[in-house]
């Protein structure tokens, strides 16, 4: 994405990870997410930070896209939620380009 001229905020790279509690990291992520046009989620299901960031993006009403391909599950899961949000955003983008 950066190679195409997009600004990318990657928490592990762009935010000091030496906060002993984590509140400063969360506040930094929130500031960056508020200014984002879209949030790409790199979901593996294990990262608690990804859970938190997904919730922030959803609460802020940010468009959510998949940063990597996800497999749907046969049961209720965050992967299915992310897939649905990504599909809704792709449909929205398609409708917007059809109107142009």
Steps between C-alpha positions, in 0.01 A plus 500: 500500500782740582662421166186643336533828691258424782579601855512192721500485876631164618480489881790261560724722288358848557422504872743447787415165657676566832186619684490277811121517531388556142275803543739732313511252211118486490475880509755529217310245290174687560650833387634342183177310432287814534694658214490188278282482192480121524628235742661185363485210743773235509301234680643180640258458790774486763609862526322679781613828345315410182185433702531841664577684176213330317263618774634855479465510122146366520402745776647790301299394195814458290487294183668167578690301242684168517877530479524129423260234380286350774320168504137509608398273784181300536436663837477854634849652496694824468635368170144489365432850633812635331414326174149650509635849575754471218233383256271788601782749442582349160133525402490860621810583297352328195178696531697821540705435185181412309357842591807689375 
